[in-house]
Amino acid sequence: MSASDHGNSPAAWTAVTIIIVGSLITAVGFVIPSPAVAIIGVVVMIAGVVVGKMMQMAGLGKARR
């Protein structure tokens, strides 16, 4: 394995997946002019950051050196 496996952990993959889903929801909210859907997408993206950080603190993230 490479020495520089930046973010290759379950926490990072989960966070990025949730953030991508949130950005897709936000994009749909902009295409169909719906502020409520766009706001829901932003909330999902924020939730992705929180979930990723919680998983990292639970030991599923990349170990700090």
MOTAZI-V668687 format. One record per backbone hydrogen bond with DSSP energy under -0.5 kcal/mol. NH is the residue of the N-H (numbers start at 1). CO is the residue of the C=O. If there is no record, write none. Layout:
NH_CO ; NH_CO
This chain:
5_3 ; 6_4 ; 8_5 ; 9_7 ; 11_60 ; 13_9 ; 14_10 ; 15_11 ; 16_12 ; 17_13 ; 18_14 ; 19_15 ; 20_16 ; 21_17 ; 22_18 ; 23_19 ; 24_20 ; 25_21 ; 26_22 ; 27_23 ; 28_24 ; 29_25 ; 30_26 ; 31_27 ; 32_28 ; 33_31 ; 34_29 ; 34_32 ; 38_34 ; 39_35 ; 40_36 ; 41_37 ; 42_38 ; 43_39 ; 44_40 ; 45_41 ; 46_42 ; 47_43 ; 48_44 ; 49_45 ; 50_46 ; 51_47 ; 52_48 ; 53_49 ; 54_50 ; 55_51 ; 56_52 ; 57_53 ; 58_54 ; 59_56 ; 60_55 ; 61_56
